[in-house]
Amino acid sequence: MGWYDLFSRFYDASVEPLYVDTRQAAVEALELEPGHTVLDLPCGTGQAFEGLLAGVGQDGAVIGLDGSKGMLSRAQARVAANAWSNVFLGVADVHAVDAAMLAEVRGRAPQIDRLHIFCGLSAFPQWESAFERLWGLLRPGGRCVIVDCHAARPSFQGRMVNLVARAEIQRETWGPLEAVADSYERRELPSLPKHGGTLVLATGVKP
């Protein structure tokens, strides 16, 4: 994850402004309730934390995992600056995360009520198996929200997004969720040319 360690130094200023409204849409789609525990992976620099915490309240928790130590360092600084006591962070390879790792990060075995995968499935090397692993950590009745960019035939800008993010926005990242979820929904979100494609939000409930 060396590139993402470097990317973390300018991510917030250069990329995150493009996703302010998108992050709000993702939080709303999660249908959070006080006391919920959210698994946020990849959590990046922690840009989703404020919205997630507003939904889960003081009795809830956010577990933020990322494979990049650089990204996680920025997330840790954000948590410290806001004195958030119910955000728990850890370095994790999405292809290896399991219940034992979550318990170690959280300090006790958590029940994952909500799964937030924001711009991850387009970049994970083995994205379909990564989804299966994360889905397996979500409790029955829990809700998953996936947000990602998609372009079946990327333009020049889309190819630049793939290069910078080490991504493949050609992937139909909603597909694995659609195949297994109840109450599945998918919709396109307002998108800009700089996104490189169409922003897509998919949500569903684990049977």
MITI-114606 format. One line per 8 residues: their letters; for each residue y, x, z of N, C-alpha, C. Coordinates in steps of 0.001 Angstrom, whole numbers, plus 500000, padded with zeros to 6 digits. Example, Ala and Ser with C-alpha at 12.3 -4.5 7.8 and 13.67 -1.06 7.14 Angstrom:
BEGIN
as = 494310:513190:507800:495500:512300:507800:496700:513200:507800 | 497750:512850:507080:498940:513670:507140:500030:512900:507870
This chain:
BEGIN
mgwydlfs = 498784:500825:500000:500000:500000:500000:501262:500856:500000 | 501170:502081:499525:502326:502956:499532:503520:502384:498802 | 503293:501725:497665:504407:501157:496919:505122:500084:497737 | 504380:499228:498425:505024:498184:499220:505758:498757:500424 | 505311:499888:500931:506064:500562:501995:507443:500955:501478 | 507489:501457:500248:508770:501806:499622:509561:500551:499280 | 508874:499559:498728:509494:498301:498330:510188:497630:499512 | 509633:497802:500704:510185:497152:501896:511619:497584:502183
rfydasve = 511992:498754:501707:513329:499275:501990:514425:498492:501284 | 514095:497854:500156:515119:497096:499430:514686:495669:499121 | 513539:495259:499644:513027:493920:499352:513990:492826:499795 | 514435:492868:501030:515262:491783:501561:516534:491585:500753 | 517172:492674:500362:518444:492574:499651:518263:492191:498185 | 517191:492682:497564:517062:492508:496120:516221:491316:495695 | 515248:490931:496503:514299:489898:496084:514427:488615:496904 | 514536:488736:498205:514466:487566:499076:515509:486497:498774
plyvdtrq = 516738:486840:498342:517702:485775:498022:517212:484801:496965 | 516246:485205:496161:515707:484325:495124:514796:483245:495691 | 514411:483373:496963:513374:482499:497511:513836:481686:498718 | 515112:481613:498976:515598:480900:500160:515161:479432:500132 | 515455:478735:499047:515093:477316:498947:513576:477142:498863 | 512907:478098:498215:511456:478022:498071:510775:478124:499420 | 511271:478985:500271:510684:479124:501610:510858:477835:502406 | 511997:477190:502271:512205:475936:502976:511226:474875:502484
aavealel = 510992:474841:501183:510034:473886:500627:508628:474140:501160 | 508270:475412:501305:506944:475757:501830:506792:475310:503272 | 507815:475530:504084:507771:475115:505489:507624:473595:505587 | 508385:472871:504795:508302:471407:504827:506912:470930:504419 | 506311:471596:503420:504999:471187:502935:503895:471444:503961 | 504104:472381:504867:503109:472671:505898:502948:471535:506896 | 503968:470689:507011:503941:469565:507955:503616:470068:509369 | 504413:470990:509827:504206:471621:511130:504492:470659:512268
epghtvld = 503784:470891:513363:503999:470132:514597:504113:471105:515761 | 504837:470719:516813:504933:471591:517986:503550:471950:518519 | 503355:473216:518823:502082:473679:519340:501152:474253:518292 | 501466:474072:517031:500625:474617:515971:500645:476146:515964 | 499563:476735:515486:499513:478163:515196:499411:478335:513687 | 500304:479135:513139:500367:479378:511705:499923:480805:511416 | 499039:480967:510448:498699:482285:509930:499529:482512:508679 | 500384:483521:508729:501294:483857:507636:500851:485184:507039
lpcgtgqa = 500243:485124:505853:499701:486328:505231:499800:486197:503714 | 500544:487114:503078:501238:488266:503642:502577:487842:504243 | 502883:488368:505400:504129:487975:506061:505326:488776:505573 | 505078:489887:504851:506184:490679:504342:507113:491136:505438 | 508406:490971:505205:509412:491404:506172:509730:490330:507208 | 508967:489236:507186:509162:488194:508192:510190:487146:507832 | 510470:486999:506548:511507:486054:506140:511131:484599:506427 | 509854:484309:506569:509442:482924:506828:509458:482568:508306
fegllagv = 509569:483559:509174:509352:483315:510604:510283:482263:511182 | 511551:482315:510863:512506:481395:511473:512144:479941:511173 | 511831:479666:509919:511461:478305:509545:510157:477867:510179 | 509185:478769:510227:507899:478433:510836:508049:478158:512327 | 508829:478979:512999:509022:478803:514438:509767:477513:514760 | 510680:477133:513894:511395:475875:514107:510413:474704:514104 | 509332:474832:513335:508352:473760:513260:507350:473758:514389 | 506911:474938:514827:505853:474995:515848:506398:474986:517266
gqdgavig = 507676:475297:517437:508297:475268:518757:507810:476370:519681 | 508286:476334:520903:507962:477366:521881:506487:477364:522268 | 505823:476233:522137:504410:476150:522501:503491:476560:521359 | 504055:476774:520185:503270:477201:519040:503352:478696:518842 | 502738:479178:517751:502722:480610:517493:502636:480876:515997 | 503156:482029:515612:503025:482524:514244:502301:483863:514306 | 501219:483971:513565:500516:485242:513423:500847:485783:512045 | 501591:486880:512001:502016:487474:510750:501236:488737:510448
ldgskgml = 500542:488759:509338:499755:489914:508946:500204:490409:507581 | 500153:491708:507402:500497:492290:506109:499764:493617:505966 | 499451:493963:504738:498764:495224:504495:499674:496418:504416 | 500992:496180:504366:501969:497264:504261:502626:497540:505605 | 502506:498761:506083:503155:499120:507343:504668:499081:507210 | 505173:499390:506022:506615:499329:505805:507141:497919:505927 | 506466:496975:505284:506866:495577:505391:506779:495107:506840 | 505691:495473:507499:505479:495022:508871:506509:495607:509821
sraqarva = 506941:496832:509554:507983:497434:510383:509270:496619:510321 | 509612:496144:509134:510800:495297:508979:510602:493968:509702 | 509391:493430:509619:509096:492185:510318:509212:492365:511830 | 508712:493477:512325:508792:493754:513758:510238:493872:514215 | 511076:494492:513389:512494:494604:513725:513151:493232:513773 | 512755:492362:512870:513301:491001:512858:512897:490238:514121 | 511650:490391:514524:511160:489729:515737:511908:490243:516959 | 512083:491552:517039:512786:492148:518180:514246:491698:518227
anawsnvf = 514897:491661:517075:516308:491282:517028:516521:489844:517485 | 515525:488985:517245:515643:487578:517625:514942:487252:518945 | 514309:488262:519554:513600:488086:520825:512582:486957:520751 | 511865:486903:519642:510819:485895:519489:509580:486343:520253 | 509147:485551:521197:507993:485922:522022:506685:485325:521522 | 506744:484453:520545:505529:483794:520064:505232:484126:518600 | 505654:485319:518179:505259:485863:516888:504393:487086:517152 | 503225:487111:516550:502257:488181:516792:501934:488845:515456
lgvadvha = 502129:490166:515401:502060:490882:514132:500941:491912:514111 | 500387:492124:512931:499354:493137:512789:499210:493588:511350 | 498789:494828:511173:498461:495355:509851:497051:494903:509511 | 496869:494317:508342:495556:493796:507984:495367:493792:506481 | 494199:494202:506051:493762:494035:504672:493241:492616:504527 | 493808:491858:503623:493402:490464:503463:491916:490329:503173 | 491318:491364:502609:489908:491300:502273:489009:491617:503462 | 489627:491942:504605:488834:492282:505792:489218:491455:507014
vdaamlae = 490279:490680:506941:490724:489915:508104:489649:488923:508516 | 489446:488804:509833:488454:487872:510356:488908:487344:511708 | 488096:486501:512308:488455:485865:513575:488659:486895:514680 | 487851:487941:514692:487980:488963:515723:489322:489673:515608 | 489757:489945:514386:491051:490590:514183:492190:489684:514641 | 492094:488400:514339:493127:487462:514774:493201:487402:516291 | 492051:487423:516937:492025:487392:518394:492667:488646:518974 | 492442:489781:518330:493031:491033:518812:494547:491007:518672
vrgrapqi = 495035:490499:517539:496476:490434:517314:497130:489418:518246 | 496510:488264:518392:497085:487177:519192:496927:487426:520686 | 495904:488182:521086:495635:488398:522498:494574:487465:523041 | 494177:486520:522236:493089:485592:522553:492686:484910:521263 | 491530:484301:521267:491042:483650:520049:491927:482450:519704 | 492576:482469:518551:493462:481353:518200:492768:480318:517326 | 493280:479121:517342:492898:478106:516371:493976:478096:515301 | 493610:478329:514054:494592:478367:512976:494771:476954:512429
drlhifcg = 495946:476386:512691:496246:475022:512273:496872:474955:510887 | 497568:476008:510506:498254:476031:509222:498113:477415:508598 | 497963:477422:507282:497798:478657:506521:498909:478741:505487 | 499706:479800:505571:500883:479979:504720:500672:481233:503874 | 500460:481031:502550:500221:482150:501633:501340:482153:500611 | 502335:482982:500849:503559:482977:500036:503577:484234:499171 | 503466:484036:497863:503498:485151:496896:502490:486238:497265 | 501283:485799:497595:500222:486740:497931:499086:486740:496920
lsafpqwe = 498670:485554:496494:497490:485463:495648:497717:486064:494263 | 498950:486178:493838:499220:486831:492557:499108:488347:492663 | 499072:488855:493890:499070:490314:494083:497803:490854:494726 | 497046:490026:495455:495827:490517:496089:494842:490991:495019 | 494229:492141:495189:493293:492651:494177:492165:491676:493853 | 491493:491172:494872:490394:490220:494672:490862:488873:495223 | 491719:488235:494465:492486:487119:494995:491635:485897:495329 | 490612:485627:494552:489799:484446:494835:488962:484622:496100
saferlwg = 488401:485801:496278:487648:486056:497509:488590:486149:498701 | 489822:486626:498472:490817:486660:499552:491131:485250:500029 | 491300:484329:499074:491549:482938:499467:490380:482382:500271 | 489167:482631:499819:487991:482118:500529:487954:482617:501967 | 488313:483875:502163:488313:484446:503514:489362:483756:504382 | 490558:483576:503847:491625:482937:504613:491307:481471:504876 | 490772:480797:503880:490396:479387:504037:489359:479223:505140 | 488477:480189:505250:487454:480139:506282:488010:480250:507694
llrpggrc = 489213:480794:507837:489840:480935:509148:490608:479682:509573 | 490891:478802:508632:491640:477580:508909:490714:476537:509536 | 491184:475861:510560:490352:474838:511213:490194:473629:510302 | 489099:472879:510453:488971:471605:509747:490140:470687:510094 | 490721:470075:509099:491904:469245:509303:493198:470022:509194 | 493104:471344:509103:494287:472174:508957:494804:472163:507527 | 496070:472457:507388:496722:472400:506071:497051:473802:505577 | 496856:473997:504279:497199:475257:503615:498311:475003:502603
vivdchaa = 499256:475922:502549:500299:475893:501521:500307:477226:500791 | 500235:477141:499480:500316:478320:498618:501567:478199:497765 | 502361:479246:497732:503503:479322:496820:503377:480601:496025 | 503523:480480:494715:503466:481672:493880:504154:481386:492554 | 504341:482453:491800:504941:482356:490481:503830:482355:489440 | 504032:481588:488375:503022:481534:487322:503671:481560:485945 | 503080:482354:485084:503450:482368:483675:502197:482700:482887 | 501699:481753:482106:500486:481985:481330:500670:483132:480354
rpsfqgrm = 501857:483218:479789:502208:484309:478877:503538:484886:479334 | 503515:485861:480221:504759:486378:480805:505731:486907:479754 | 506971:486542:479946:508062:487097:479154:508315:488536:479606 | 509342:489145:479035:509704:490489:479484:509991:490491:480980 | 510748:489480:481453:511062:489405:482871:509793:489223:483696 | 508876:488414:483201:507616:488232:483905:506816:489508:483987 | 506833:490283:482929:506116:491561:482944:506760:492527:483921 | 508086:492436:484060:508777:493276:485041:508398:492867:486465
vnlvarae = 508264:491550:486690:507826:491067:488005:506429:491595:488307 | 505549:491525:487326:504207:492062:487517:504234:493537:487863 | 505103:494283:487196:505192:495723:487426:505737:496024:488820 | 506838:495377:489177:507496:495671:490457:506661:495178:491638 | 506081:493988:491510:505328:493395:492617:503851:493771:492600 | 503456:494563:491593:502033:494894:491441:501207:493612:491401 | 501689:492664:490607:501120:491317:490597:500547:490978:489228 | 499916:489817:489166:499441:489222:487923:499810:487741:487963
iqretwgp = 501017:487445:487504:501482:486058:487609:500806:485154:486581 | 499911:485709:485767:499113:484881:484867:498072:484062:485638 | 497751:484462:486840:496722:483774:487623:497154:482352:487980 | 496218:481436:487894:496449:480074:488366:496063:480035:489844 | 496978:480495:490679:496666:480757:492080:496336:479496:492878 | 496664:478348:492351:496364:477093:493036:494911:476648:492838 | 494228:477231:491890:492891:476782:491531:491880:476764:492663 | 491750:477855:493434:490768:477840:494529:491042:476771:495579
leavadsy = 492316:476500:495854:492647:475451:496825:492311:474079:496254 | 492633:473862:495007:492347:472580:494375:490860:472259:494422 | 490022:473300:494332:488573:473097:494279:487967:472682:495614 | 488654:472952:496734:488019:472729:498038:488785:471800:498970 | 490032:471490:498663:490879:470785:499624:490868:469270:499438 | 491060:468579:500540:491386:467154:500503:492901:467010:500388 | 493336:465832:499975:494778:465527:499890:495537:466614:499131 | 494922:467104:498065:495513:468200:497301:496711:467712:496485
errelpsl = 497765:468526:496484:498953:468245:495679:499481:469553:495112 | 500042:469468:493931:500680:470638:493316:501952:470188:492613 | 502998:470982:492765:504240:470667:492082:505000:471936:491749 | 505808:471842:490734:506653:472952:490340:507964:472874:491111 | 508483:474046:491460:509736:474143:492201:510832:474681:491282 | 512081:474432:491623:513168:474992:490813:513014:476505:490682 | 513123:476988:489448:512871:478400:489183:514021:478997:488380 | 514192:480291:488539:515227:481042:487836:514581:482036:486881
pkhggtlv = 515280:482469:485854:514727:483490:484965:514255:484733:485708 | 514954:485090:486787:514576:486286:487538:513224:486150:488232 | 512751:484934:488422:511427:484749:489015:510325:485221:488071 | 510618:485227:486789:509642:485688:485813:508685:484626:485339 | 508787:483435:485889:507897:482341:485528:508275:481102:486313 | 507317:480203:486490:507553:478961:487205:507006:479068:488617 | 507824:478734:489595:507354:478710:490983:506530:477452:491204 | 505350:477643:491761:504422:476531:491976:504055:476465:493455
latgvkp = 504091:475272:494018:503677:475022:495399:502448:474124:495372 | 501399:474564:496039:500175:473771:496160:499833:473616:497627 | 499352:472436:497986:499004:472179:499377:497759:471302:499451 | 497000:471476:500527:495816:470668:500725:495290:470823:502128 | 494402:469934:502518:493855:469876:503868:492384:470271:503825 | 491966:471051:504814:490565:471473:504877:489706:470326:505405 | 488646:469957:504676:487784:468859:505128:487132:469159:506471
